Amino acid sequence: MKPRPESASDGVSWRVAAEAVGVRLDKFLATADRLGSRGRVVTALDKGQVFVNDEEATRAHAGSLLKLGDVIRLWRDRPGSARRRRGSTEAGDVEVLYEDDALLVVNKPAGLLSVPLERKRQAPSAYDHLEMHLRPHGKRRPLVVHRIDRDTSGLVVFAKTVRGQDALKDQFRRRDVERVYWAVVYGHPTPSAGTWRDHLVWDTTALIQKETSPGDPRGKEAISHYRVIEVYQGTSLLEVRLETGKRNQIRLQARLRGHTLVGERRYVYGPDSLRPLAFARQALHAHRLSFRHPVDGRPLSFEAPLPADLTGMLARLRRSRP
């Protein structure tokens, strides 16, 4: 079975044929024409570079037995997955767009956590990068204001002082912050601009957001305003402005309207698993962030251009338009 090359953002993948059915995942990947050794397989698993049927595999999955038709994908250049080197940080590809005595604004690549997670202590984060960035100057650690998903790219703001953190968080609570995302979804939303309103509840067991009724005391209102930017064959590029900022809000609200994000793996049900486009993450990018400075109140606005994986996909979609 020969490797099937994909785009640079997707890496290399293999589809399991009859002769590999029942083979362990680590043994399959350790062959000379793939990773070449079990040690390299373990390293790739620890770095989050291995996907089985578009689900991230960990070291715990090394002994999983392969089934006919399984797709094994290796994402070698996943952002934040490089080994730490002397003089650099694990999240060294985070771009600091703005910094002063009160705050920092960064452009986070996909594949990198915004902040460390208890259940993924070894996974690098933008927070780690900023902590290393501030350390030589004897400054405090960055303070978390908000976050975006690991495989969502784009803008995140951190505070440097408790006063700045409180002031910025207050703006988020009052919905004074403009948060604009770009998303590539399946289908063509109708009308071409509008508002999504739902009540959502976070499932602490499944770790997903779920729709609930307005009368559910656990539910929180979720509001997003969208407009279609471009239409392609079977997909659309949307601009989505958050009025509220619930976890995974855009990903679920789009799915509830039948417009699942390209590359989505968590909010996927039934026919969605048959979506034709291969993309290594959910196609979501935090494009614009506007707020008032927490000290002097002046307006600040930042934009992050689409990263290479998304611009590459959009170029392919534009070429395929009838």
Secondary structure, 3 states (H helix, E strand, C coil): CCCEECCCCCCEEEECCHHHCCCEHHHHHCCCCCCCCHHHHHHHHHCCCEEECCEECCHHHCCCECCCCCEEEECCCCCCCCCCCCCCCCCCCCEEEEECCCEEEEEECCCCECCCECCECCCCEHHHHHHHHHHHHCCCCCEECCCCCCCCEEEEEEECCHHHHHHHHHHHHCCCCEEEEEEEEECCCCCCEEEEEEEEEEECCCCEEEEECCCCCCCEEEEEEEEEEEECCCEEEEEEEECCCCCCHHHHHHHHCCCCECCCCCCCCHHHHHCCCCCCCCCEEEEEEEEECCCCCCEEEEECCCCHHHHHHHHHHHHCCC
